[in-house]
């Protein structure tokens, strides 16, 4: 019997090992290249010649000490080279560069390696993600980059794998499935490597999952520890590093509520930051599942660790402290946004702090030795869910009207779930003493569920909202006001004075992340297709370059030989362009041309012209729908379609604008797409699990009706760009997704 148990144990251990193409523990460390990346380099960032991790170094300030490109000469910046990327979806990664080799990721978790000086492609890696997994990606099939460590690159994939690659060849060393693929988990964030372990989180809270972070051995892929961010709905211990912490926070959740079925949320889908000074790991924890606190936890409790920053011991995953930014979260106000570490003089004393500007509109300065709130200030105008923070308790002073599940009334919130600041990188310049926030002012309504359609379903968002009625009114003035009111802003925030030092306004939201340098510069791309540089101390615009497409990602900078370069990914996508519809405004008309752009002083390369915008009138099918059919179709569209194709089918210039779809004219083609899954290989899965063929046609009738109204009342507001050349050549209708 003992032999039998030993054999079973051995088999169990074997089954947990990562799949390998060669011995997983091969030593890939070296004196040069990615082989040189170790704790010392990641702690300091080196002398600036490399940009070895997504946030530059462990402090993740995205601040480079380089000065060759500076406020005095940045106007001479020109394009050194560019590379076209294969997938016209969201481009969110920050390029990392080590010893002249540039590594960047794109949609569908693909990895690309280039010679950073010439642009020659060295290799690419496609993990072969099943496109049907895209339906579980709340906010586009994006990826925010790789991590590097001792000769390997580490990639999280949209289908939940963590993959180690040989950085020299792009060949897979090992792969481990970090999530249960029977559940709607995804990974879009960049891994972090700490003390020989790869840290990775996940996403999926909009659909119904339980969040956690896992540490894996960087050489072998063996699991080291796991920390869950919310309690086990069954009440049982998990046998993981989080068990003791979960026992303490369980009373902050109700005994019943939808979290028991959904898992509660709390996914760590982006920010994981290592503090080398204090040997602590900080997790930025996401929203609840569902969003609606009244449904999730019967309106009871703070629901820890939702919307919190949690500090752990990286060796073991042991809990140290937490600070919850939004207790009882009910607005999708995540704390997953980028975190910067610094030492600031506050109250006459040097304080080791972390800084974050999350979705909810407040900029937080937290003492990272013990998790105490030091400052919290509104970094956008009009924040109305809370008026401020009680600095004694560290809790928000809430507007009672904001808890819509208590009042039974819709609440028009600023900011919205789209966020005052989303994933776009924030940077901090220690010389100027300023943080640079890619902010936006976008409001939206929160509505309690009003019909069985709003209950949890196997496809679509399960957020406890009346999505069917979360559409634009048939009021042209109101829609145009919404377009004008959705704006962006670059905010230079003084974390000591707790106020903005300077700001730059943009006519549209969803502009790029920021990067700052010792050359007194801040770099940022815009949604309308420019790459800009500002003086870090004053905000004076010093440089602009038209790139012909929107930029969301953050830039990096590095040296090759005696020349400094700046690299940035260009291309549109992500949550806002997919879901916001009409209020995307002028950005809808910007072509979506995914490219990697690399600049240097005196660069002479010219970009090719982008395709002309398609502004020709659309010949819409005859509108034969009855008011009842339109109402039914609108409710179904809102429930299942708007998060990808925009509120009111307004489109966003990334996925097909359904108001202009050729498939509207043919009921059979529409059915083939929505019910039969004709385009599943492109990510548009069959919705037969939640829609009947008759309901699919109701959606078609609604879109036709909405398109007629928009064409008559909004004119150019429904204009869209021509599809990419590959899509134009395709014989398959491209009308949906």
C-alpha positions in Angstrom: 0.0 0.0 0.0 2.8 2.4 0.8 4.4 1.7 -2.6 1.0 2.4 -4.2 0.7 5.8 -2.5 4.3 6.7 -3.4 3.6 5.8 -7.0 0.4 7.9 -7.0 2.3 10.8 -5.4 5.1 10.5 -8.0 2.5 10.5 -10.8 0.8 13.5 -9.3 4.1 15.4 -9.2 4.9 14.5 -12.7 1.5 15.7 -14.0 2.1 19.1 -12.3 5.4 19.6 -14.2 5.5 22.1 -17.0 5.5 20.8 -20.5 8.9 21.3 -22.1 10.6 21.2 -25.5 14.0 20.5 -23.8 15.3 20.2 -20.3 13.3 22.9 -18.4 16.1 23.7 -16.0 18.6 24.6 -18.7 20.8 27.4 -17.6 20.4 30.3 -20.0 22.2 33.0 -17.9 25.0 34.8 -19.7 27.2 37.9 -19.5 25.3 39.6 -22.3 21.8 39.8 -23.8 18.8 38.6 -21.9 21.1 36.2 -20.1 22.5 39.0 -18.0 19.0 40.1 -16.7 19.1 39.4 -12.9 17.9 41.0 -9.7 20.6 43.7 -9.7 19.7 44.9 -13.2 15.9 44.9 -12.5 16.4 46.7 -9.2 18.3 49.6 -10.6 17.5 49.5 -14.3 21.2 49.9 -15.0 22.6 53.0 -16.7 19.6 53.4 -19.0 21.1 51.6 -22.0 18.5 48.8 -21.5 14.8 48.9 -20.7 14.8 45.5 -19.2 11.2 45.3 -17.8 7.9 46.8 -18.6 8.2 49.6 -15.9 12.0 50.0 -16.5 12.9 48.7 -13.0 11.3 47.3 -9.9 10.2 50.7 -8.8 8.1 50.9 -12.0 8.5 54.7 -12.3 9.0 54.4 -16.1 11.7 57.0 -15.6 14.9 56.7 -17.7 18.2 58.4 -16.7 19.1 59.0 -20.3 19.6 62.6 -21.4 20.9 62.5 -25.0 17.3 63.3 -26.2 16.2 66.2 -24.1 14.0 69.2 -23.9 16.4 71.2 -26.0 16.7 68.9 -29.0 13.6 66.6 -28.9 12.2 68.6 -31.8 14.8 66.9 -34.0 13.4 63.5 -33.3 12.5 61.5 -36.4 11.6 57.9 -37.3 14.5 55.5 -37.3 12.4 52.5 -38.4 9.0 50.9 -38.1 7.5 47.5 -38.3 3.9 46.6 -39.3 2.2 44.4 -36.8 -0.1 41.6 -38.0 -3.3 42.1 -35.9 -5.4 45.3 -35.9 -6.6 44.9 -32.3 -5.4 46.7 -29.2 -1.7 47.3 -29.0 -0.9 47.7 -25.3 2.6 46.4 -24.7 5.7 48.4 -23.7 8.7 47.2 -25.7 11.6 45.9 -23.6 15.1 46.3 -24.9 18.2 44.4 -23.7 21.7 44.7 -25.4 20.2 45.9 -28.7 17.4 43.3 -28.9 13.8 44.6 -28.7 11.0 42.3 -27.6 7.3 43.2 -27.8 3.9 41.5 -27.7 0.8 42.0 -29.7 -2.8 40.9 -29.7 -3.5 37.2 -29.3 -0.4 36.9 -27.1 2.1 36.9 -29.9 5.7 37.8 -29.3 8.1 39.6 -31.7 11.9 40.1 -31.5 13.8 42.7 -33.5 17.2 44.2 -33.8 16.5 47.4 -32.0 18.8 49.5 -34.2 17.8 48.3 -37.6 14.3 46.9 -37.2 15.3 43.5 -38.6 12.9 40.8 -37.3 14.8 38.1 -35.5 11.9 35.8 -34.6 8.3 35.6 -33.7 6.3 33.3 -31.4 2.6 32.5 -31.8 1.2 30.5 -28.9 -1.7 29.4 -31.1 -4.6 30.8 -28.9 -8.0 29.4 -30.0 -9.7 32.5 -31.3 -13.0 31.5 -29.6 -11.3 32.4 -26.3 -11.7 36.0 -27.3 -15.2 36.0 -26.1 -13.9 35.8 -22.5 -11.6 38.9 -23.0 -13.6 41.7 -21.4 -11.5 44.4 -23.0 -10.0 43.1 -26.2 -7.5 40.3 -26.9 -4.6 42.4 -25.8 -1.2 41.7 -24.1 0.9 44.2 -22.1 4.3 42.6 -22.6 6.9 40.0 -21.6 9.2 39.7 -18.6 12.9 38.8 -18.9 15.2 36.8 -16.6 18.5 35.0 -17.1 18.1 34.2 -20.8 14.3 33.6 -20.9 11.2 35.6 -21.7 8.0 35.0 -19.9 4.6 35.5 -21.5 1.0 35.2 -20.2 -1.5 34.2 -22.8 -5.1 35.1 -23.3 -6.1 31.4 -22.6 -4.3 31.4 -19.3 -0.9 29.8 -20.0 2.4 31.1 -18.7 5.1 30.3 -21.3 8.9 30.5 -21.0 10.8 31.2 -24.2 14.5 31.0 -25.0 15.1 34.7 -25.7 17.8 33.9 -28.3 15.6 31.8 -30.5 11.9 32.3 -29.5 11.6 28.6 -28.9 9.4 27.4 -26.0 11.2 26.2 -22.9 8.2 25.3 -20.8 4.5 26.1 -20.5 2.1 25.8 -17.6 -1.7 26.3 -17.5 -2.3 28.8 -14.7 -6.1 28.9 -14.9 -9.1 26.5 -15.2 -10.0 26.8 -18.8 -13.6 25.6 -18.1 -14.0 29.1 -16.6 -13.8 32.5 -18.3 -10.3 33.4 -17.1 -7.8 35.3 -19.3 -4.4 36.8 -19.0 -3.5 40.1 -20.5 -0.9 41.6 -18.1 2.9 41.3 -18.2 4.4 38.8 -15.8 7.0 40.0 -13.2 10.1 38.0 -12.2 11.1 38.3 -8.5 13.8 36.2 -6.7 13.8 33.6 -9.4 10.0 33.3 -9.5 7.5 34.4 -12.2 4.5 36.2 -10.8 1.3 36.1 -12.9 -2.3 37.1 -12.3 -5.4 36.9 -14.5 -8.7 38.5 -15.5 -12.3 37.5 -16.0 -14.3 39.2 -13.2 -16.8 40.6 -15.7 -17.9 37.1 -16.5 -17.5 35.4 -13.1 -14.2 34.1 -11.7 -12.2 34.2 -8.4 -9.0 36.2 -8.6 -5.5 35.0 -7.6 -1.8 35.4 -8.2 0.6 32.5 -8.6 4.4 32.3 -8.3 6.2 29.8 -10.6 9.9 28.8 -10.6 11.5 30.7 -13.4 13.7 27.9 -14.5 11.2 25.0 -14.4 7.7 26.3 -14.2 7.0 24.5 -11.0 4.4 26.2 -8.8 5.8 27.8 -5.7 2.7 29.4 -4.1 -0.7 30.9 -4.8 -2.5 33.8 -3.1 -6.3 34.2 -3.6 -7.6 37.7 -3.3 -11.2 36.9 -2.1 -12.5 34.1 0.1 -13.4 30.6 -1.2 -17.2 30.7 -1.8 -17.5 27.2 -0.3 -15.9 28.5 3.0 -13.3 25.8 2.8 -9.5 26.5 3.0 -7.7 26.3 -0.3 -4.4 24.9 1.0 -2.7 28.0 -0.4 -0.6 30.9 1.0 -3.7 33.0 1.3 -5.6 30.7 3.7 -4.8 32.7 6.9 -5.7 36.0 5.3 -8.9 34.6 3.8 -10.0 33.4 7.2 -9.7 37.0 8.5 -11.4 38.7 5.6 -14.3 36.2 5.2 -16.5 38.2 7.6 -16.4 41.2 5.2 -18.5 39.2 2.8 -22.2 38.2 3.1 -23.2 34.6 3.9 -25.2 34.6 0.7 -25.2 36.6 -2.6 -24.1 36.0 -6.1 -20.4 35.9 -5.2 -21.1 32.4 -4.0 -21.7 31.4 -7.6 -19.5 33.9 -9.5 -16.4 33.5 -7.4 -16.4 37.1 -6.2 -13.9 38.6 -8.7 -10.8 40.4 -7.4 -8.6 39.5 -10.4 -5.1 40.9 -10.5 -5.0 41.6 -14.3 -2.2 44.2 -14.5 -0.3 45.7 -11.6 2.2 43.4 -9.7 5.1 45.4 -8.3 8.1 44.3 -6.3 9.6 46.5 -3.6 13.3 45.6 -3.5 13.9 47.9 -0.5 11.3 46.3 1.7 11.2 42.9 0.1 7.5 43.2 -0.5 5.2 42.3 -3.4 2.3 44.6 -4.1 -0.8 43.3 -5.9 -3.4 45.7 -7.5 -6.7 43.9 -7.0 -9.7 44.4 -9.3 -13.4 44.7 -9.2 -16.1 42.5 -7.8 -18.0 39.9 -9.6 -20.7 41.0 -10.3 -20.0 44.7 -10.0 -23.3 45.3 -8.2 -22.5 45.1 -4.4 -26.2 44.6 -3.7 -26.3 41.4 -5.7 -22.8 40.3 -5.1 -22.8 40.5 -1.3 -26.4 41.6 -0.4 -25.0 45.1 0.0 -23.0 43.9 3.1 -19.4 44.3 4.0 -16.3 45.8 2.5 -15.6 42.6 0.4 -11.8 42.4 1.0 -9.6 42.4 -1.0 -11.6 43.9 -3.8 -10.2 47.3 -5.1 -7.3 47.0 -2.7 -3.5 47.1 -2.8 -2.2 44.0 -1.0 1.3 43.5 0.2 2.8 40.0 0.4 6.2 38.4 1.2 7.4 37.3 -2.2 9.2 34.2 -1.0 6.1 32.6 0.5 3.1 34.6 -0.6 2.4 35.5 3.1 0.1 38.4 3.7 1.7 41.6 5.2 -0.9 44.4 4.9 -3.6 45.9 2.6 -5.2 49.2 1.8 -8.7 49.2 0.3 -9.3 52.2 -2.0 -13.0 51.5 -2.6 -14.8 49.6 0.1 -17.8 47.6 -1.0 -16.9 48.3 -4.6 -20.0 48.5 -6.9 -18.8 50.6 -9.9 -16.0 48.5 -11.4 -13.5 50.7 -9.6 -10.4 48.5 -9.8 -7.1 49.0 -8.0 -5.3 47.2 -10.8 -3.8 50.4 -12.4 0.0 51.0 -12.5 1.8 51.5 -9.2 4.9 53.7 -8.9 7.3 53.3 -5.9 9.3 56.3 -4.6 10.6 58.0 -1.5 9.0 61.4 -0.9 9.4 64.1 1.7 6.0 64.3 3.3 5.5 66.3 6.5 9.2 67.0 6.7 10.1 63.3 6.7 11.3 60.9 4.0 8.5 58.4 3.4 8.7 55.2 1.4 5.5 55.4 -0.6 3.6 53.8 -3.4 1.5 55.9 -5.7 -1.6 54.9 -7.8 -4.2 56.7 -9.8 -6.9 54.1 -10.2 -10.2 54.1 -11.9 -12.1 55.9 -9.2 -10.6 59.3 -9.8 -8.4 59.7 -6.7 -4.6 59.8 -6.6 -3.4 57.7 -3.6 -0.1 58.1 -1.8 0.3 55.2 0.6 3.1 54.5 3.1 4.4 51.2 1.8 6.0 50.1 5.1 2.5 49.6 6.7 -0.2 50.5 4.2 -1.3 53.8 5.7 -3.0 56.4 3.5 -1.0 59.6 3.3 -2.8 61.6 0.5 -5.8 61.2 -1.6 -6.8 63.8 -4.1 -9.1 64.0 -7.1 -7.1 64.1 -10.3 -10.0 64.7 -12.7 -12.9 67.2 -12.4 -16.4 66.1 -11.5 -15.8 63.0 -9.4 -19.2 62.5 -7.8 -19.2 59.0 -6.1 -17.3 60.4 -3.2 -16.3 63.9 -2.1 -12.9 63.0 -0.6 -11.3 60.7 2.0 -11.4 60.7 5.8 -7.6 60.7 6.5 -8.1 59.2 10.0 -9.9 56.1 8.7 -8.6 56.1 5.2 -12.1 55.6 3.9 -14.0 57.5 1.2 -16.7 60.1 2.1 -19.4 58.6 -0.2 -22.3 60.3 -1.9 -25.3 58.2 -0.8 -26.8 58.5 -4.2 -23.9 56.6 -5.7 -25.1 53.3 -4.3 -27.8 52.8 -6.9 -28.8 49.3 -5.6 -29.9 51.1 -2.3 -31.7 54.0 -3.9 -33.3 52.0 -6.7 -32.4 54.9 -9.0 -29.9 55.1 -11.9 -26.7 56.9 -10.9 -24.9 58.9 -13.5 -21.3 58.6 -12.3 -18.1 60.4 -13.0 -15.8 58.6 -13.5 -17.4 55.5 -15.0 -16.2 51.9 -15.4 -14.2 53.1 -18.3 -12.1 54.9 -15.6 -10.5 58.2 -14.8 -7.3 56.2 -15.4 -7.3 52.7 -16.8 -4.3 50.4 -17.6 -2.3 53.0 -19.6 1.0 53.4 -17.9 1.6 56.2 -15.4 5.1 57.4 -14.9 6.9 59.4 -12.2 9.9 61.7 -12.6 11.8 62.0 -9.3 13.7 65.1 -10.6 10.5 67.0 -11.3 8.6 65.3 -8.4 5.6 64.7 -10.6 3.5 61.7 -11.7 2.1 61.8 -15.2 -1.4 60.4 -15.5 -3.0 59.6 -18.8 -6.5 60.5 -17.5 -9.9 60.8 -19.0 -13.3 62.3 -18.2 -16.0 59.8 -19.2 -19.3 59.4 -17.3 -21.9 56.7 -17.5 -25.0 55.4 -15.8 -25.3 52.5 -13.4 -28.7 50.8 -13.6 -30.1 48.0 -11.4 -31.2 44.9 -13.3 -34.8 45.2 -14.5 -35.5 41.8 -16.2 -34.5 38.2 -16.3 -32.2 39.1 -19.2 -29.9 40.7 -16.7 -29.3 37.5 -14.7 -26.0 35.7 -15.1 -25.6 33.9 -18.5 -23.0 31.6 -20.0 -22.0 34.3 -22.5 -21.7 38.1 -22.1 -20.9 40.3 -19.2 -22.4 39.3 -15.8 -22.0 42.5 -13.9 -25.4 43.0 -12.2 -26.5 45.9 -14.4 -29.3 46.6 -16.8 -27.1 46.6 -19.9 -30.1 46.5 -22.2 -31.1 50.0 -21.2 -27.6 51.4 -21.0 -27.8 52.9 -24.5 -27.7 56.4 -25.8 -31.1 58.1 -25.9 -32.7 58.8 -29.3 -31.9 62.4 -28.7 -29.4 64.0 -31.1 -28.6 66.8 -28.8 -27.9 64.5 -25.8 -25.7 62.2 -28.0 -23.7 65.1 -29.3 -23.3 66.4 -25.7 -22.0 62.9 -24.7 -19.5 63.0 -27.5 -18.3 66.5 -26.5 -18.2 65.5 -22.8 -15.9 62.4 -23.2 -12.4 63.9 -23.2 -8.9 63.1 -22.2 -6.3 64.9 -20.1 -2.6 64.5 -19.3 -2.2 65.3 -15.6 1.1 66.2 -14.0 0.4 65.4 -10.4 2.4 66.6 -7.4 2.0 63.8 -4.9 3.3 65.8 -2.0 1.2 68.9 -2.6 -1.7 66.6 -3.5 -2.7 68.6 -6.6 -2.1 69.0 -10.3 0.9 71.1 -11.3 -0.1 71.3 -15.0 -2.5 69.6 -17.4 -2.9 69.1 -21.1 -6.5 68.6 -22.4 -7.4 66.3 -25.3 -10.7 66.3 -27.3 -11.1 62.5 -26.9 -10.4 59.9 -24.2 -8.2 56.8 -24.4 -4.8 58.4 -25.0 -1.5 56.6 -24.5 0.5 55.8 -21.5 3.4 58.0 -20.3 7.2 57.7 -20.1 9.5 60.3 -18.6 13.3 60.9 -18.7 16.1 62.8 -17.0 16.1 64.9 -20.2 13.1 66.8 -18.7 10.7 65.0 -21.0 7.4 63.2 -20.9 6.4 61.2 -23.9 2.7 60.3 -24.7 0.8 59.2 -27.8 -2.7 60.3 -28.5 -6.0 58.7 -29.6 -6.0 61.0 -32.6 -2.7 59.8 -34.0 0.2 61.8 -32.7 3.3 60.9 -30.7 4.2 63.9 -28.5 6.8 65.1 -26.0 6.3 67.7 -23.3 8.6 69.4 -20.9 8.4 67.4 -17.7 8.5 70.4 -15.4 6.1 72.8 -17.3 4.0 70.8 -19.7 5.1 72.8 -22.7 4.7 70.8 -25.9 8.1 70.3 -27.5 7.5 67.7 -30.2 4.7 66.0 -32.2 4.8 63.4 -34.9 1.8 62.3 -36.9 1.7 58.5 -36.8 -1.5 58.0 -38.7 -3.2 55.8 -36.1 -4.1 56.0 -32.4 -1.6 55.2 -29.6 -2.6 53.6 -26.3 0.6 52.0 -25.2 3.5 53.5 -23.2 6.9 54.1 -24.7 10.4 52.9 -23.7 13.8 54.4 -24.4 17.3 52.9 -24.7 20.8 53.3 -26.2 22.5 51.4 -29.0 26.1 52.5 -29.4 26.1 56.2 -28.9 22.5 56.9 -29.9 19.4 57.1 -27.8 16.1 55.7 -29.2 12.5 55.8 -28.2 10.1 53.0 -29.1 6.3 52.8 -28.9 3.5 50.6 -30.2 0.8 52.3 -32.2 -2.7 50.9 -32.8 -6.2 51.2 -31.3 -8.3 48.9 -29.3 -9.1 48.0 -25.7 -12.2 48.5 -23.6 -13.2 52.1 -24.5 -13.1 51.9 -28.3 -15.0 48.6 -28.3 -17.8 49.6 -25.9 -18.3 53.4 -25.8 -20.1 53.7 -29.1 -20.8 57.3 -30.3 -18.9 59.0 -27.6 -15.6 57.8 -29.1 -16.0 61.0 -31.1 -13.3 62.0 -33.6 -11.1 58.9 -32.7 -13.5 56.7 -34.6 -12.3 58.3 -37.8 -8.6 57.5 -37.1 -7.4 54.5 -39.1 -6.4 51.5 -37.0 -2.9 50.6 -38.4 -0.9 48.6 -35.9 2.8 49.4 -36.0 5.9 49.4 -33.8 7.6 52.8 -34.1 11.2 53.6 -33.2 12.6 57.1 -33.1 16.0 58.7 -32.8 17.5 62.2 -33.3 17.7 62.9 -37.0 15.7 59.9 -38.0 14.6 60.2 -41.7 12.3 57.2 -42.3 8.8 58.2 -43.6 5.6 56.3 -42.8 3.5 55.2 -45.7 0.1 57.0 -46.0 -2.8 55.4 -44.2 -5.9 54.3 -46.1 -8.5 57.0 -46.8 -11.5 57.0 -44.5 -14.7 55.5 -45.7 -17.1 58.4 -45.5 -19.5 57.3 -48.3 -23.1 57.1 -47.4 -24.3 53.6 -46.5 -27.3 52.1 -48.4 -29.2 50.7 -45.4 -31.8 48.0 -45.7 -35.3 49.1 -45.4 -36.4 49.6 -41.8 -39.4 47.3 -41.3 -39.1 46.8 -37.6 -42.0 47.5 -35.2 -41.4 49.5 -32.0 -41.8 46.3 -30.0 -39.2 44.5 -32.1 -36.8 47.4 -31.8 -37.2 47.4 -28.0 -36.6 43.7 -27.8 -33.6 43.9 -30.1 -32.1 46.8 -28.2 -32.3 44.8 -24.9 -30.6 41.8 -26.5 -28.0 43.9 -28.2 -27.2 45.7 -24.9 -26.9 42.4 -23.0 -24.7 40.5 -25.5 -23.2 42.8 -28.1 -22.4 46.3 -26.9 -19.2 45.6 -25.0 -17.6 44.7 -28.4 -19.6 46.7 -30.9 -20.4 49.8 -28.9 -23.4 51.1 -27.1 -26.2 51.7 -29.5 -24.2 49.8 -32.1 -22.2 53.0 -32.5 -18.9 51.3 -33.3 -15.5 52.5 -32.2 -13.3 52.0 -35.3 -11.7 48.7 -34.1 -14.2 45.9 -34.6 -16.8 46.3 -37.4 -19.3 49.1 -37.1 -22.5 47.0 -37.3 -24.5 50.0 -38.5 -22.5 49.8 -41.8 -22.4 46.0 -42.0 -23.3 44.3 -45.3 -24.7 41.5 -43.2 -27.6 43.7 -42.1 -29.2 43.2 -45.6 -29.2 39.4 -45.4 -31.0 37.6 -42.6 -29.3 34.3 -43.5 -25.8 35.7 -43.3 -26.7 37.3 -40.0 -27.9 34.0 -38.6 -24.8 32.2 -39.9 -22.6 34.6 -38.0 -24.6 34.9 -34.7 -26.0 31.4 -34.4 -23.9 29.1 -36.6 -20.5 30.6 -35.7 -19.4 31.3 -39.2 -16.7 33.7 -38.0 -15.6 31.8 -34.8 -12.1 31.5 -36.2 -11.9 35.3 -36.0 -13.1 35.4 -32.4 -16.9 35.9 -33.2 -18.3 32.8 -31.5 -21.8 31.4 -31.9 -24.3 32.9 -29.4 -26.6 29.9 -29.8 -26.2 29.2 -26.1 -28.0 32.4 -25.2 -29.9 33.4 -28.3 -32.5 31.8 -30.5 -32.5 32.4 -34.3 -35.5 34.7 -33.8 -33.7 36.7 -31.2 -30.7 37.1 -33.4 -33.0 38.6 -36.1 -34.4 41.0 -33.5 -30.9 42.3 -32.9 -30.5 42.8 -36.7 -33.7 44.7 -36.8 -32.7 46.9 -33.9 -29.3 47.7 -35.5 -31.0 48.6 -38.8 -33.4 50.9 -37.0 -30.6 52.5 -35.0 -28.5 53.0 -38.1 -31.4 54.8 -39.8 -31.8 57.1 -36.8 -28.1 57.8 -36.6 -27.7 58.5 -40.3 -30.6 61.0 -40.1 -29.7 62.7 -36.8 -26.0 62.3 -36.3 -24.6 62.4 -39.9 -20.9 61.9 -39.7 -21.1 60.5 -36.1 -21.5 57.0 -37.6 -18.7 57.2 -40.1 -16.1 54.5 -39.9 -12.7 53.8 -41.5 -12.1 51.3 -44.3 -11.1 47.8 -43.1 -7.5 46.6 -43.3 -6.4 45.3 -46.7 -6.5 41.7 -45.4 -10.1 42.1 -44.4 -11.0 43.7 -47.8 -9.6 40.6 -49.6 -11.5 38.1 -47.5 -14.4 36.4 -49.2 -16.1 36.0 -45.8 -18.5 38.7 -44.8 -16.9 41.0 -42.2 -20.1 42.6 -40.9 -19.9 41.2 -37.4 -16.7 41.3 -35.4 
